Amino acid sequence: MKLVRYGNPGKEKPGLIDADGKLRDLSAAVKDFSGDQLGEATLAKLRKLKTDKLPLVKGSPRMGCPVPSCAASCIWKR
């Protein structure tokens, strides 16, 4: 599982790339990623998710690193 933020600048949502390389929406499980929200409790919660049940993200949105403060250094396209 790889954590990402996806969407237009300033309106990104939390997501993950599953074992099959598909982008899935995590916004129902976590509001956003930040240092506080990426603590052990949140990571344990994310590990328990059945990723194949999360909604697939349609299209090819802009993606970047999961932590907003590092966004300027690691934006990429899918």
OpenMM code with the backbone's topology and positions (N, CA, C; nanometers):
from openmm import Vec3, app, unit

residues = "MET LYS LEU VAL ARG TYR GLY ASN PRO GLY LYS GLU LYS PRO GLY LEU ILE ASP ALA ASP GLY LYS LEU ARG ASP LEU SER ALA ALA VAL LYS ASP PHE SER GLY ASP GLN LEU GLY GLU ALA THR LEU ALA LYS LEU ARG LYS LEU LYS THR ASP LYS LEU PRO LEU VAL LYS GLY SER PRO ARG MET GLY CYS PRO VAL PRO SER CYS ALA ALA SER CYS ILE TRP LYS ARG".split()
positions = [
    Vec3(0.0850, -0.1170, 0.0000),
    Vec3(0.0000, 0.0000, 0.0000),
    Vec3(0.0896, 0.1233, 0.0000),
    Vec3(0.0629, 0.2131, -0.0953),
    Vec3(0.1353, 0.3393, -0.1026),
    Vec3(0.0352, 0.4516, -0.0809),
    Vec3(0.0640, 0.5399, 0.0129),
    Vec3(-0.0245, 0.6518, 0.0415),
    Vec3(0.0083, 0.7681, -0.0515),
    Vec3(-0.0949, 0.8360, -0.0995),
    Vec3(-0.0790, 0.9505, -0.1889),
    Vec3(-0.1868, 1.0540, -0.1568),
    Vec3(-0.1708, 1.1716, -0.2132),
    Vec3(-0.2773, 1.2713, -0.2183),
    Vec3(-0.3016, 1.2926, -0.3666),
    Vec3(-0.4263, 1.3073, -0.4049),
    Vec3(-0.4564, 1.3233, -0.5464),
    Vec3(-0.5597, 1.4343, -0.5658),
    Vec3(-0.5594, 1.4919, -0.6853),
    Vec3(-0.6553, 1.5965, -0.7181),
    Vec3(-0.5876, 1.7277, -0.7527),
    Vec3(-0.6690, 1.8283, -0.7762),
    Vec3(-0.6184, 1.9601, -0.8130),
    Vec3(-0.5494, 2.0262, -0.6940),
    Vec3(-0.4515, 2.1131, -0.7207),
    Vec3(-0.3807, 2.1818, -0.6129),
    Vec3(-0.4783, 2.2524, -0.5184),
    Vec3(-0.4568, 2.2310, -0.3900),
    Vec3(-0.5418, 2.2916, -0.2892),
    Vec3(-0.6702, 2.2151, -0.2612),
    Vec3(-0.6998, 2.1151, -0.3432),
    Vec3(-0.8219, 2.0358, -0.3251),
    Vec3(-0.7905, 1.8859, -0.3250),
    Vec3(-0.6687, 1.8526, -0.2877),
    Vec3(-0.6284, 1.7125, -0.2897),
    Vec3(-0.7050, 1.6305, -0.1865),
    Vec3(-0.7168, 1.5029, -0.2170),
    Vec3(-0.7806, 1.4068, -0.1267),
    Vec3(-0.6789, 1.2983, -0.0929),
    Vec3(-0.6982, 1.2320, 0.0217),
    Vec3(-0.6095, 1.1209, 0.0550),
    Vec3(-0.6477, 0.9968, -0.0260),
    Vec3(-0.5462, 0.9243, -0.0660),
    Vec3(-0.5709, 0.8023, -0.1407),
    Vec3(-0.4601, 0.7016, -0.1180),
    Vec3(-0.4750, 0.5881, -0.1798),
    Vec3(-0.3696, 0.4874, -0.1751),
    Vec3(-0.3634, 0.4156, -0.3080),
    Vec3(-0.2474, 0.3633, -0.3357),
    Vec3(-0.2287, 0.2787, -0.4525),
    Vec3(-0.2232, 0.1367, -0.3990),
    Vec3(-0.3174, 0.0547, -0.4449),
    Vec3(-0.3282, -0.0811, -0.3906),
    Vec3(-0.2257, -0.1756, -0.4528),
    Vec3(-0.2304, -0.3004, -0.4141),
    Vec3(-0.1350, -0.4006, -0.4611),
    Vec3(-0.1412, -0.4222, -0.6116),
    Vec3(-0.2548, -0.3885, -0.6735),
    Vec3(-0.2697, -0.4025, -0.8186),
    Vec3(-0.2355, -0.2741, -0.8932),
    Vec3(-0.1881, -0.1720, -0.8195),
    Vec3(-0.1516, -0.0457, -0.8824),
    Vec3(-0.2690, 0.0468, -0.9100),
    Vec3(-0.3846, 0.0180, -0.8485),
    Vec3(-0.5038, 0.0999, -0.8689),
    Vec3(-0.5127, 0.2068, -0.7610),
    Vec3(-0.5536, 0.3270, -0.8030),
    Vec3(-0.5700, 0.4378, -0.7095),
    Vec3(-0.7066, 0.4278, -0.6437),
    Vec3(-0.7082, 0.4317, -0.5118),
    Vec3(-0.8328, 0.4207, -0.4349),
    Vec3(-0.8476, 0.5402, -0.3415),
    Vec3(-0.9730, 0.5817, -0.3214),
    Vec3(-1.0062, 0.6969, -0.2384),
    Vec3(-1.0082, 0.6574, -0.0915),
    Vec3(-0.9344, 0.7312, -0.0095),
    Vec3(-0.9290, 0.7053, 0.1346),
    Vec3(-1.0047, 0.8099, 0.2155),
    Vec3(-1.0732, 0.9027, 0.1508),
    Vec3(-1.1318, 1.0157, 0.2232),
    Vec3(-1.2412, 0.9751, 0.3221),
    Vec3(-1.3015, 0.8588, 0.3066),
    Vec3(-1.4003, 0.8131, 0.4049),
    Vec3(-1.3321, 0.7622, 0.5322),
    Vec3(-1.2059, 0.7222, 0.5217),
    Vec3(-1.1336, 0.6665, 0.6356),
    Vec3(-1.0469, 0.7695, 0.7074),
    Vec3(-0.9970, 0.8675, 0.6336),
    Vec3(-0.9093, 0.9695, 0.6923),
    Vec3(-0.9347, 1.1011, 0.6194),
    Vec3(-0.9460, 1.2091, 0.6975),
    Vec3(-0.9788, 1.3398, 0.6383),
    Vec3(-0.8679, 1.3874, 0.5457),
    Vec3(-0.7458, 1.3791, 0.5899),
    Vec3(-0.6296, 1.4186, 0.5112),
    Vec3(-0.5076, 1.3618, 0.5815),
    Vec3(-0.3941, 1.3728, 0.5190),
    Vec3(-0.2703, 1.3276, 0.5805),
    Vec3(-0.1937, 1.4476, 0.6334),
    Vec3(-0.1451, 1.4362, 0.7526),
    Vec3(-0.0548, 1.5347, 0.8115),
    Vec3(0.0311, 1.4592, 0.9111),
    Vec3(0.1279, 1.5263, 0.9667),
    Vec3(0.2143, 1.4601, 1.0639),
    Vec3(0.1359, 1.3966, 1.1772),
    Vec3(0.0355, 1.4697, 1.2291),
    Vec3(-0.0462, 1.4176, 1.3385),
    Vec3(-0.1280, 1.2965, 1.2956),
    Vec3(-0.1816, 1.3017, 1.1757),
    Vec3(-0.2696, 1.1949, 1.1298),
    Vec3(-0.1942, 1.0743, 1.0771),
    Vec3(-0.0650, 1.0849, 1.0621),
    Vec3(0.0132, 0.9701, 1.0173),
    Vec3(0.0828, 0.9015, 1.1346),
    Vec3(0.0257, 0.9162, 1.2526),
    Vec3(0.0794, 0.8487, 1.3701),
    Vec3(0.0480, 0.7001, 1.3668),
    Vec3(0.0980, 0.6299, 1.4640),
    Vec3(0.0831, 0.4837, 1.4683),
    Vec3(-0.0633, 0.4397, 1.4709),
    Vec3(-0.1494, 0.5124, 1.5423),
    Vec3(-0.2908, 0.4731, 1.5495),
    Vec3(-0.3571, 0.4795, 1.4122),
    Vec3(-0.3312, 0.5868, 1.3373),
    Vec3(-0.3907, 0.5996, 1.2041),
    Vec3(-0.3338, 0.4957, 1.1088),
    Vec3(-0.2039, 0.4741, 1.1148),
    Vec3(-0.1430, 0.3739, 1.0273),
    Vec3(-0.1973, 0.2343, 1.0574),
    Vec3(-0.2193, 0.2034, 1.1848),
    Vec3(-0.2773, 0.0738, 1.2214),
    Vec3(-0.4181, 0.0614, 1.1651),
    Vec3(-0.4958, 0.1694, 1.1722),
    Vec3(-0.6314, 0.1708, 1.1158),
    Vec3(-0.6277, 0.1467, 0.9650),
    Vec3(-0.5339, 0.2124, 0.8970),
    Vec3(-0.5235, 0.1965, 0.7516),
    Vec3(-0.4816, 0.0547, 0.7138),
    Vec3(-0.3944, -0.0060, 0.7952),
    Vec3(-0.3510, -0.1435, 0.7664),
    Vec3(-0.4671, -0.2436, 0.7726),
    Vec3(-0.5682, -0.2136, 0.8550),
    Vec3(-0.6820, -0.3036, 0.8709),
    Vec3(-0.7869, -0.2897, 0.7609),
    Vec3(-0.7779, -0.1834, 0.6803),
    Vec3(-0.8775, -0.1618, 0.5754),
    Vec3(-0.8708, -0.2703, 0.4688),
    Vec3(-0.9849, -0.3054, 0.4189),
    Vec3(-0.9910, -0.3965, 0.3034),
    Vec3(-0.9832, -0.3069, 0.1805),
    Vec3(-0.8616, -0.2910, 0.1299),
    Vec3(-0.8398, -0.1931, 0.0234),
    Vec3(-0.9217, -0.2214, -0.1018),
    Vec3(-0.9528, -0.3473, -0.1267),
    Vec3(-1.0320, -0.3791, -0.2463),
    Vec3(-1.1762, -0.3308, -0.2339),
    Vec3(-1.2179, -0.2904, -0.1140),
    Vec3(-1.3539, -0.2385, -0.0930),
    Vec3(-1.3595, -0.0860, -0.1031),
    Vec3(-1.2440, -0.0194, -0.1048),
    Vec3(-1.2409, 0.1260, -0.1170),
    Vec3(-1.2777, 0.1675, -0.2593),
    Vec3(-1.3397, 0.2845, -0.2756),
    Vec3(-1.3782, 0.3292, -0.4106),
    Vec3(-1.2560, 0.3534, -0.4994),
    Vec3(-1.2662, 0.3084, -0.6234),
    Vec3(-1.1623, 0.3373, -0.7221),
    Vec3(-1.1762, 0.4825, -0.7661),
    Vec3(-1.0637, 0.5465, -0.7923),
    Vec3(-1.0636, 0.6832, -0.8430),
    Vec3(-1.0624, 0.6752, -0.9952),
    Vec3(-1.1553, 0.7448, -1.0582),
    Vec3(-1.1647, 0.7429, -1.2045),
    Vec3(-1.0678, 0.8428, -1.2665),
    Vec3(-1.0301, 0.8150, -1.3887),
    Vec3(-0.9431, 0.9058, -1.4623),
    Vec3(-0.7979, 0.8923, -1.4203),
    Vec3(-0.7227, 0.9961, -1.4511),
    Vec3(-0.5797, 0.9999, -1.4174),
    Vec3(-0.5479, 1.1314, -1.3470),
    Vec3(-0.5903, 1.1447, -1.2223),
    Vec3(-0.5693, 1.2717, -1.1522),
    Vec3(-0.4223, 1.2962, -1.1190),
    Vec3(-0.3932, 1.4200, -1.0950),
    Vec3(-0.2616, 1.4605, -1.0475),
    Vec3(-0.2405, 1.3945, -0.9108),
    Vec3(-0.1195, 1.3419, -0.8870),
    Vec3(-0.0902, 1.2771, -0.7593),
    Vec3(0.0378, 1.3336, -0.7012),
    Vec3(0.0474, 1.3235, -0.5683),
    Vec3(0.1671, 1.3695, -0.5003),
    Vec3(0.1881, 1.2928, -0.3716),
    Vec3(0.2882, 1.3353, -0.2968),
    Vec3(0.3198, 1.2662, -0.1722),
    Vec3(0.2077, 1.2861, -0.0707),
    Vec3(0.1955, 1.1975, 0.0265),
    Vec3(0.0836, 1.2037, 0.1197),
    Vec3(0.0886, 1.3192, 0.2189),
    Vec3(0.2057, 1.3710, 0.2495),
    Vec3(0.2156, 1.4771, 0.3494),
    Vec3(0.2193, 1.6122, 0.2789),
    Vec3(0.1205, 1.6987, 0.3053),
    Vec3(0.1121, 1.8267, 0.2344),
    Vec3(0.2396, 1.9105, 0.2393),
    Vec3(0.3125, 1.9078, 0.3477),
    Vec3(0.4318, 1.9925, 0.3603),
    Vec3(0.5440, 1.9534, 0.2646),
    Vec3(0.5409, 1.8326, 0.2109),
    Vec3(0.6452, 1.7923, 0.1167),
    Vec3(0.5955, 1.7990, -0.0268),
    Vec3(0.4748, 1.8483, -0.0470),
    Vec3(0.4125, 1.8452, -0.1799),
    Vec3(0.4952, 1.9135, -0.2873),
    Vec3(0.5627, 2.0207, -0.2553),
    Vec3(0.6393, 2.0932, -0.3571),
    Vec3(0.7534, 2.0092, -0.4136),
    Vec3(0.8018, 1.9135, -0.3377),
    Vec3(0.9174, 1.8361, -0.3833),
    Vec3(0.8823, 1.7022, -0.4446),
    Vec3(0.7535, 1.6625, -0.4426),
    Vec3(0.7269, 1.5273, -0.4939),
    Vec3(0.5895, 1.5159, -0.5616),
    Vec3(0.5629, 1.6014, -0.6568),
    Vec3(0.4398, 1.5900, -0.7356),
    Vec3(0.4695, 1.5063, -0.8585),
    Vec3(0.3808, 1.4174, -0.8916),
    Vec3(0.3967, 1.3392, -1.0132),
    Vec3(0.2617, 1.3115, -1.0733),
    Vec3(0.2637, 1.2686, -1.1975),
    Vec3(0.1389, 1.2315, -1.2640),
    Vec3(0.1352, 1.0814, -1.2758),
    Vec3(0.0159, 1.0299, -1.2773),
    Vec3(-0.0053, 0.8867, -1.2890),
    Vec3(0.0111, 0.8450, -1.4323),
] * unit.nanometer
topology = app.Topology()
chain = topology.addChain("A")
for resn in residues:
    res = topology.addResidue(resn, chain)
    for name in ("N", "CA", "C"):
        topology.addAtom(name, app.Element.getBySymbol(name[0]), res)
